[in-house]
């Protein structure tokens, strides 16, 4: 019998119950390879001290909840993509058939990736402040549409009425005030089911990709939405857009700002965001 001992965290609420349906297949796969495991469906293990590996079954929310629950995970993590939103899985393992995901989660060579921290909460993919935060807040109320369809319809409706907010932005070298439409502090390239907000982001370069979009008239909002979706907004200079990389960024506003962290809604008057280089070990075939 192997000396590996795997904790399998399966979120039964994720992806309309898909993780729970896949769990027996994963367990059979683990058994076939003579590995020890323990599955957790309604609660998390008290700690990971007795485990050599962790497999997370679910979407972005499940992954984010798990890494924040344990804070410092020092064992390799495998991911099975089966949630409503799977941008983190797409970032870390790409698009794989389920059997290939099992192989990757158990046997791919672990690679160290960056994470980030925002107001004491960890993230993998990124933080969106302003317009993106409002999108996620509206999505919380949507029950019928899911994934990219829900994201896109919510974006379109908000574009018509959204008002920018005055914020102060501080990075390593700069301080400035803007009427902010949105800011993304990204570790991964996409969110919202595939919007390529930070097409130049690399998950292991020790840097945050910062996209700042200032006040935009309605026609420009409608014109540039498809361009941002396809990741073409950095191809040539745009007067309303600022792009930079940094290790830390802070935002302050007299008004509460709406935001999301790996798709999870949050709000605050201030945000302190920092990259954590080589923070997690992920079993991945990418890179």
TORTI-721998 format. One line per 3 residues: number of its first residue (from 1); for each residue x, y, z of C-alpha. Coordinates in steps of 0.25 Angstrom, whole numbers. Example, Ala and Ser with C-alpha at 12.3 -4.5 7.8 and 13.67 -1.06 7.14 Angstrom:
REM residues 2
1> 49/-18/31  55/-4/29
END
This chain:
REM residues 287
1> 0/0/0  5/14/-3  10/24/7
4> 2/35/1  -11/39/8  -20/48/0
7> -31/57/6  -42/59/-4  -51/71/-2
10> -64/70/-10  -74/82/-9  -88/75/-11
13> -94/89/-13  -85/93/-25  -88/92/-40
16> -103/87/-37  -97/75/-30  -87/70/-40
19> -76/68/-31  -84/58/-23  -88/50/-35
22> -73/50/-39  -68/46/-25  -70/31/-27
25> -62/31/-40  -50/38/-34  -51/29/-21
28> -50/17/-30  -39/23/-38  -31/25/-25
31> -34/11/-20  -29/5/-34  -15/11/-31
34> -14/6/-17  -15/20/-10  -20/23/3
37> -31/34/3  -42/41/12  -54/48/6
40> -60/60/12  -74/65/7  -81/73/17
43> -69/78/26  -54/80/24  -43/72/32
46> -39/79/44  -25/80/38  -17/74/27
49> -5/69/36  -7/54/33  -9/56/18
52> 1/56/7  -8/62/-4  -21/70/-5
55> -31/69/-16  -42/79/-17  -55/76/-25
58> -63/88/-29  -62/102/-35  -55/115/-32
61> -63/117/-19  -59/104/-13  -45/105/-17
64> -45/119/-11  -52/115/2  -42/103/4
67> -29/111/3  -35/122/12  -39/111/22
70> -26/105/23  -17/118/20  -4/111/18
73> -5/98/10  8/92/9  4/79/1
76> 1/77/-14  -13/81/-18  -20/74/-29
79> -33/81/-35  -45/74/-41  -53/85/-49
82> -67/83/-47  -73/96/-41  -82/107/-47
85> -70/116/-49  -57/109/-53  -47/120/-57
88> -37/115/-46  -37/101/-51  -36/106/-66
91> -24/115/-61  -17/103/-54  -21/90/-62
94> -27/95/-75  -38/88/-82  -37/73/-79
97> -47/62/-80  -51/57/-66  -42/44/-67
100> -30/53/-70  -33/62/-59  -33/50/-49
103> -19/46/-55  -14/61/-53  -19/62/-39
106> -12/50/-34  0/49/-43  4/62/-50
109> 17/68/-44  14/79/-34  18/93/-38
112> 19/105/-29  9/116/-33  7/130/-28
115> -5/134/-19  -10/147/-14  -15/153/-2
118> -26/164/-1  -31/170/13  -25/157/19
121> -33/148/9  -25/139/-1  -28/138/-15
124> -22/131/-27  -28/137/-40  -30/152/-36
127> -38/163/-30  -48/172/-37  -52/185/-31
130> -63/195/-36  -71/190/-48  -67/176/-46
133> -71/176/-32  -85/181/-36  -86/169/-46
136> -83/159/-36  -93/165/-26  -104/165/-37
139> -100/150/-40  -103/146/-26  -118/149/-28
142> -118/141/-42  -123/127/-40  -127/123/-55
145> -115/127/-63  -101/121/-60  -87/123/-64
148> -83/132/-76  -98/135/-80  -101/140/-66
151> -88/148/-66  -90/154/-80  -105/158/-78
154> -102/164/-64  -90/172/-70  -99/178/-81
157> -110/182/-72  -100/189/-62  -93/196/-73
160> -105/205/-75  -106/211/-61  -93/208/-54
163> -86/221/-48  -71/222/-45  -66/225/-32
166> -54/234/-27  -43/226/-22  -28/228/-17
169> -19/217/-23  -5/215/-17  6/205/-23
172> 20/204/-20  24/216/-28  11/224/-31
175> 0/231/-24  -12/236/-32  -27/239/-31
178> -37/234/-42  -51/233/-45  -51/218/-45
181> -59/210/-54  -52/197/-50  -39/192/-45
184> -34/177/-47  -22/172/-39  -20/159/-46
187> -11/147/-44  -19/139/-55  -23/143/-69
190> -38/141/-69  -51/142/-60  -66/142/-62
193> -65/130/-70  -55/134/-80  -53/149/-80
196> -39/151/-83  -37/163/-74  -22/161/-72
199> -17/154/-84  -2/156/-80  -3/150/-66
202> 6/139/-62  3/131/-50  17/129/-46
205> 24/142/-49  23/148/-35  15/160/-40
208> 1/165/-40  -5/170/-54  -12/183/-51
211> -23/188/-61  -29/202/-57  -40/207/-65
214> -45/221/-63  -58/228/-65  -64/223/-78
217> -76/229/-86  -87/219/-89  -84/217/-104
220> -69/214/-101  -74/204/-90  -82/197/-101
223> -71/198/-111  -59/193/-103  -67/181/-95
226> -64/171/-107  -50/176/-108  -48/173/-93
229> -55/160/-94  -45/156/-105  -33/161/-98
232> -29/171/-108  -30/184/-100  -15/184/-97
235> -11/183/-112  -11/198/-113  -11/210/-104
238> -25/214/-99  -27/228/-92  -36/222/-81
241> -28/210/-78  -15/209/-70  -7/196/-69
244> 4/192/-60  11/181/-52  14/182/-37
247> 15/174/-24  6/183/-16  -6/192/-18
250> -15/199/-9  -29/206/-11  -36/216/-3
253> -50/223/-4  -60/230/4  -71/221/-2
256> -71/206/0  -66/199/-12  -72/187/-18
259> -62/176/-21  -60/161/-24  -48/152/-20
262> -48/139/-28  -62/142/-31  -66/143/-17
265> -73/156/-13  -67/166/-3  -68/181/0
268> -60/191/7  -55/206/7  -41/201/5
271> -33/189/-1  -19/185/2  -14/175/-9
274> -1/168/-9  5/156/-17  10/144/-10
277> 21/137/-19  21/122/-20  11/121/-9
280> 3/108/-14  8/95/-20  -2/90/-31
283> -2/77/-39  -3/83/-53  1/79/-67
286> 2/94/-71  15/102/-72
END
